[in-house]
């Protein structure tokens, strides 16, 4: 492999491109996650088999209705623990694989690298993190809450359990899409009444409150409309749980997300999306160094574990393009995040984006 770009400083050697740090590398997870903010900086790591599958519930391109965050919200932004796909925390319930695809209303295209939070009650209708009269004894719990970042197809995936019944509300899941530090969409999703109650009826030993007695018209949130908030609900192929999908339209233009000026790079560098993306095992990560400094380019998996270091040296001002070969790194076919960090007299600055892979597992 050979590095290339419009400018190739002498210090950028071929060895830099062919020497990788691999294996079970210990990292300061919180340091990596500090770079995952509101401006398309972070991880989205749903399984790669879904990258090209995006036709369900597609084509509306109507802004998602805004809804209340409810009585039990929790800002997970600064808590790296909640960067996770699996949010069950061992809670009993019917397994649910929830996929969401985020698109921009400006062009109806996928919004890459935007942050999606979800939270919902457990099988008994209780929310984690709260101890109040209507939700006692859950203040030390963290179940059914988490966040991910959208991949090249604008998708995130969560592993959770199907929510039970919360008194006074139809079955629902809260979500929030952080597009930038100045704009976030807050809404809720729900399910077809027949499909949902069939699930409850088939699992009465788990969902002891029975079927959902409410309808859309009797629910305080969905009574004014729900068509753009209705997620699919189908038994999965394994016969162990259900799959759900919903497309969500937010403000902005797809492909690169909402354009805005954010401070995390400090004007020290510009990090581009890898190309091709998604890739079939090999790709290039382009970036420009505006002010020389010590630069690292690292690859992380969906749990925040560092799996490779591709650049780790002083770089001068110029354009660079770093090749990544998933096979040579002995990494599985899935999605990854890459983080560029530069340290110089101005400080330390970092930014991350999503690298999606596709191919046979």
C-alpha positions as CSV (number, residue, x, y, z in Angstrom):
1,X,0.0,0.0,0.0
2,X,1.2,3.5,-0.8
3,X,-0.1,6.7,0.7
4,X,-1.1,9.4,-1.8
5,X,-2.6,12.9,-1.9
6,X,-2.1,16.3,-3.5
7,X,0.8,16.9,-1.2
8,X,3.0,14.1,0.3
9,X,5.4,15.6,2.8
10,X,8.7,13.7,3.2
11,X,7.9,12.7,6.7
12,X,4.8,10.7,5.5
13,X,6.6,7.4,4.7
14,X,5.3,4.2,3.2
15,X,6.0,2.5,6.6
16,X,3.4,4.8,8.1
17,X,0.8,3.3,5.8
18,X,1.7,-0.3,6.3
19,X,2.4,-0.5,10.0
20,X,-0.8,-0.9,12.1
21,X,-1.4,-1.4,15.8
22,X,-3.8,-4.3,16.2
23,X,-5.4,-6.6,18.7
24,X,-7.0,-6.0,22.0
25,X,-5.7,-2.5,22.6
26,X,-6.5,-0.8,25.9
27,X,-7.8,2.7,25.4
28,X,-9.2,5.6,27.4
29,X,-12.7,5.2,26.1
30,X,-13.8,8.5,27.5
31,X,-11.1,10.4,25.6
32,X,-12.3,8.9,22.3
33,X,-15.9,9.6,23.1
34,X,-15.1,13.3,24.0
35,X,-14.8,13.8,20.2
36,X,-18.3,12.4,19.6
37,X,-20.3,15.6,19.9
38,X,-23.3,17.1,18.1
39,X,-21.6,17.8,14.7
40,X,-21.5,14.5,13.1
41,X,-18.7,13.4,15.3
42,X,-19.1,9.9,16.5
43,X,-20.0,6.3,15.9
44,X,-22.7,4.5,14.1
45,X,-22.2,0.8,14.0
46,X,-25.2,-1.2,12.9
47,X,-24.5,-4.4,11.2
48,X,-23.2,-4.1,7.7
49,X,-25.8,-6.4,6.2
50,X,-28.3,-3.6,6.4
51,X,-26.3,-1.0,4.5
52,X,-28.1,-1.5,1.2
53,X,-31.5,-2.3,2.7
54,X,-33.4,0.9,3.0
55,X,-36.7,0.6,1.2
56,X,-39.1,-0.1,4.1
57,X,-41.3,2.8,5.2
58,X,-39.2,4.9,2.8
59,X,-40.0,7.9,0.6
60,X,-42.1,10.2,2.8
61,X,-39.5,12.8,3.4
62,X,-41.8,14.7,5.8
63,X,-40.4,16.1,8.9
64,X,-40.9,13.9,12.0
65,X,-43.5,15.5,14.3
66,X,-42.0,16.9,17.5
67,X,-43.1,15.3,20.7
68,X,-42.4,15.6,24.4
69,X,-39.3,13.9,25.8
70,X,-41.6,12.6,28.5
71,X,-41.4,12.6,32.2
72,X,-38.2,10.4,32.2
73,X,-35.7,11.9,29.8
74,X,-31.9,11.7,30.5
75,X,-29.3,13.6,28.6
76,X,-26.7,10.9,27.8
77,X,-24.4,13.2,25.9
78,X,-21.5,13.3,28.4
79,X,-21.9,9.7,29.6
80,X,-19.8,7.4,27.5
81,X,-21.4,4.4,29.1
82,X,-24.5,4.9,26.9
83,X,-22.6,4.7,23.6
84,X,-23.8,1.2,22.9
85,X,-26.0,-0.9,20.6
86,X,-27.3,-3.3,23.2
87,X,-29.3,-1.3,25.8
88,X,-31.1,-4.2,27.6
89,X,-28.9,-4.4,30.7
90,X,-30.2,-7.9,31.3
91,X,-33.8,-6.8,31.5
92,X,-36.3,-9.6,30.7
93,X,-38.5,-9.1,27.6
94,X,-39.0,-10.1,24.0
95,X,-35.9,-9.2,22.1
96,X,-36.3,-6.3,19.7
97,X,-33.8,-5.2,17.0
98,X,-34.7,-1.6,16.2
99,X,-33.3,0.1,13.1
100,X,-33.9,3.7,12.3
101,X,-32.9,5.5,9.1
102,X,-32.4,9.2,9.3
103,X,-32.9,11.3,6.1
104,X,-32.7,15.1,5.5
105,X,-35.8,17.0,4.3
106,X,-33.6,19.1,2.0
107,X,-33.0,16.3,-0.5
108,X,-34.5,13.1,1.0
109,X,-31.0,11.6,1.2
110,X,-29.4,9.7,4.2
111,X,-27.9,11.8,7.0
112,X,-24.5,10.4,7.9
113,X,-22.7,10.8,11.2
114,X,-25.7,12.2,13.2
115,X,-26.4,11.0,16.7
116,X,-29.5,9.1,17.7
117,X,-30.6,8.5,21.3
118,X,-33.4,6.1,22.3
119,X,-35.0,5.4,25.7
120,X,-38.1,3.5,26.7
121,X,-39.7,1.5,29.6
122,X,-39.0,-2.1,30.5
123,X,-41.6,-4.9,30.3
124,X,-43.3,-3.7,33.4
125,X,-43.6,-0.1,32.3
126,X,-40.7,1.3,34.5
127,X,-38.1,3.7,33.3
128,X,-34.5,3.6,34.4
129,X,-32.8,6.5,36.3
130,X,-35.8,7.7,38.2
131,X,-37.3,7.2,41.7
132,X,-40.6,9.0,41.9
133,X,-44.1,7.9,43.0
134,X,-45.2,6.8,39.5
135,X,-41.8,5.1,38.8
136,X,-40.3,4.0,42.1
137,X,-36.9,2.4,42.8
138,X,-35.2,2.8,39.4
139,X,-32.7,5.6,40.1
140,X,-29.6,3.4,39.9
141,X,-30.7,1.5,36.8
142,X,-29.6,2.3,33.2
143,X,-31.7,-0.1,31.1
144,X,-33.3,0.7,27.8
145,X,-31.2,3.8,27.1
146,X,-28.4,4.4,24.7
147,X,-27.1,6.2,21.6
148,X,-25.4,5.4,18.3
149,X,-24.4,7.4,15.2
150,X,-25.8,6.9,11.7
151,X,-23.7,5.0,9.1
152,X,-23.2,5.7,5.4
153,X,-26.9,4.7,4.8
154,X,-28.1,7.0,7.5
155,X,-29.0,4.0,9.7
156,X,-28.5,3.0,13.4
157,X,-29.4,-0.2,15.0
158,X,-30.2,-1.0,18.7
159,X,-30.7,-4.3,20.5
160,X,-33.3,-3.9,23.2
161,X,-36.5,-5.5,24.5
162,X,-40.0,-4.7,23.4
163,X,-41.4,-2.1,25.8
164,X,-44.3,-2.9,28.1
165,X,-47.2,-0.7,29.2
166,X,-46.6,2.6,30.9
167,X,-49.8,3.8,32.6
168,X,-51.8,6.3,30.5
169,X,-49.7,5.9,27.4
170,X,-49.9,3.6,24.4
171,X,-46.7,1.5,23.9
172,X,-43.9,3.8,22.6
173,X,-40.2,4.5,22.3
174,X,-38.7,7.9,22.7
175,X,-35.9,9.1,20.4
176,X,-33.8,12.1,19.8
177,X,-31.7,12.9,16.7
178,X,-28.9,15.3,17.3
179,X,-28.0,16.9,14.0
180,X,-25.8,19.7,15.3
181,X,-25.2,21.6,18.5
182,X,-28.0,24.0,17.5
183,X,-30.6,21.5,16.2
184,X,-32.0,18.2,17.5
185,X,-35.3,16.5,16.6
186,X,-37.2,15.0,19.6
187,X,-40.0,12.5,18.9
188,X,-41.6,9.1,19.7
189,X,-42.4,6.0,17.7
190,X,-45.1,3.4,18.1
191,X,-46.4,0.2,16.5
192,X,-49.3,-1.3,14.6
193,X,-52.0,-2.1,17.2
194,X,-52.7,-5.6,15.9
195,X,-49.1,-6.6,15.6
196,X,-48.2,-5.2,19.0
197,X,-51.0,-6.9,20.9
198,X,-50.3,-10.2,19.1
199,X,-46.8,-10.0,20.6
200,X,-48.2,-9.3,24.1
201,X,-50.7,-12.1,23.8
202,X,-48.1,-14.6,22.7
203,X,-45.9,-13.7,25.7
204,X,-48.3,-13.3,28.6
205,X,-45.9,-14.8,31.1
206,X,-43.5,-11.9,30.4
207,X,-46.0,-9.0,29.8
208,X,-48.3,-9.7,32.7
209,X,-50.4,-6.5,32.2
210,X,-51.9,-8.0,29.1
211,X,-52.7,-6.3,25.8
212,X,-52.5,-2.5,25.3
213,X,-56.0,-1.1,26.0
214,X,-55.3,2.2,24.3
215,X,-55.7,3.3,20.7
216,X,-53.9,6.0,18.8
217,X,-56.9,8.3,19.2
218,X,-57.0,7.8,23.0
219,X,-53.3,8.5,23.4
220,X,-52.2,12.0,24.3
221,X,-49.2,12.0,21.9
222,X,-50.5,10.2,18.9
223,X,-54.1,11.3,18.9
224,X,-53.2,14.2,16.5
225,X,-51.6,11.8,14.0
226,X,-49.1,8.9,13.9
227,X,-48.5,7.9,10.3
228,X,-44.9,9.2,10.2
229,X,-44.2,7.7,13.6
230,X,-45.3,4.1,13.0
231,X,-42.5,1.6,13.0
232,X,-42.7,-1.9,11.4
233,X,-42.9,-4.9,13.7
234,X,-42.2,-8.4,12.4
235,X,-40.9,-11.7,13.9
236,X,-37.3,-12.1,12.9
237,X,-35.9,-14.9,10.9
238,X,-34.3,-16.7,13.9
239,X,-37.7,-17.0,15.6
240,X,-36.2,-15.3,18.7
241,X,-37.7,-11.8,18.9
242,X,-38.8,-9.1,16.5
243,X,-37.4,-6.7,14.0
244,X,-38.6,-3.1,13.7
245,X,-37.7,-0.3,11.3
246,X,-38.7,3.3,10.9
247,X,-37.5,6.1,8.6
248,X,-37.2,9.5,10.3
249,X,-36.9,12.8,8.4
250,X,-35.1,15.7,10.1
251,X,-34.0,19.2,9.0
252,X,-31.0,19.3,6.8
253,X,-29.4,17.8,3.6
254,X,-28.5,14.1,3.4
255,X,-25.1,12.5,2.6
256,X,-23.1,14.9,4.8
257,X,-25.7,16.1,7.2
258,X,-26.5,19.6,8.3
259,X,-23.7,22.0,7.5
260,X,-22.5,24.0,10.5
261,X,-19.4,25.4,12.0
262,X,-18.2,23.4,15.0
263,X,-15.2,24.0,17.2
264,X,-13.8,20.5,17.6
265,X,-11.2,20.7,14.9
266,X,-10.1,24.2,15.9
267,X,-9.2,25.0,12.3
268,X,-6.2,22.7,12.7
269,X,-7.3,20.1,10.1
270,X,-10.2,19.0,7.8
271,X,-11.3,15.4,7.9
272,X,-13.2,14.1,4.9
273,X,-15.5,11.0,4.6
274,X,-13.6,7.9,3.6
275,X,-14.1,6.8,0.0
276,X,-15.6,4.6,-1.2
277,X,-18.1,4.4,1.6
278,X,-19.4,1.8,2.2
279,X,-16.4,0.0,1.1
280,X,-15.7,-3.6,0.1
281,X,-12.8,-4.1,2.4
282,X,-10.5,-1.3,1.2
283,X,-10.9,2.4,1.4
284,X,-9.1,5.7,1.7
285,X,-9.4,8.3,4.5
286,X,-8.5,11.8,3.2
287,X,-7.6,14.7,5.4
288,X,-5.8,18.0,5.3
289,X,-3.5,19.3,8.0
290,X,-3.8,23.1,8.2
291,X,-1.2,23.6,10.9
292,X,1.5,21.1,11.6
293,X,1.5,18.9,14.7
294,X,1.5,15.4,16.0
295,X,-1.2,13.5,14.3
296,X,-2.9,10.1,15.0
297,X,-5.5,8.4,13.0
298,X,-7.2,5.5,14.8
299,X,-9.9,2.9,14.1
300,X,-12.5,1.9,16.7
301,X,-15.1,-0.8,16.8
302,X,-18.8,-0.5,17.9
303,X,-17.9,-0.8,21.6
304,X,-15.3,2.0,21.6
305,X,-12.4,-0.5,21.5
306,X,-9.4,0.7,19.5
307,X,-8.5,-1.9,16.8
308,X,-5.9,-0.1,14.7
309,X,-3.6,2.9,14.6
310,X,-2.8,4.0,11.0
311,X,-1.0,7.3,11.6
312,X,1.0,8.2,14.7
313,X,3.6,10.9,14.0
314,X,4.4,14.5,13.3
315,X,2.9,15.8,10.1
316,X,3.4,19.0,8.2
317,X,0.8,21.2,6.5
318,X,-0.6,19.4,3.5
319,X,-3.1,16.9,2.1
320,X,-3.0,13.2,3.0
321,X,-5.0,10.1,2.1
322,X,-4.5,7.0,4.2
323,X,-5.4,3.5,2.9
324,X,-7.4,1.1,5.1
325,X,-7.6,-2.6,4.3
326,X,-10.0,-4.4,6.6
327,X,-8.8,-7.9,5.6
328,X,-5.1,-7.0,6.2
329,X,-6.1,-5.7,9.7
330,X,-7.9,-9.1,10.3
331,X,-11.0,-7.2,11.2
332,X,-14.6,-8.5,10.7
333,X,-16.9,-7.0,8.2
334,X,-18.9,-4.4,10.1
335,X,-18.9,-0.6,10.7
336,X,-16.1,1.3,12.4
337,X,-15.3,4.8,13.5
338,X,-12.1,6.5,12.5
339,X,-10.8,9.4,14.7
340,X,-8.2,12.0,13.6
341,X,-6.4,13.8,16.4
342,X,-3.8,16.6,16.2
343,X,-1.8,18.1,19.0
344,X,0.3,21.3,18.6
345,X,0.9,24.6,20.2
346,X,-2.8,25.5,19.9
347,X,-4.0,22.4,21.8
348,X,-5.4,19.0,21.0
349,X,-8.3,18.6,18.6
350,X,-10.1,15.5,17.3
351,X,-13.0,14.5,15.1
352,X,-14.5,11.2,14.1
353,X,-16.6,9.8,11.2
354,X,-18.1,6.4,10.3
355,X,-16.5,3.9,8.0
356,X,-19.0,1.3,6.7
357,X,-17.9,-2.0,5.2
358,X,-19.9,-4.6,3.2
359,X,-19.2,-8.1,2.1
360,X,-19.5,-11.7,3.2
361,X,-19.3,-12.3,7.0
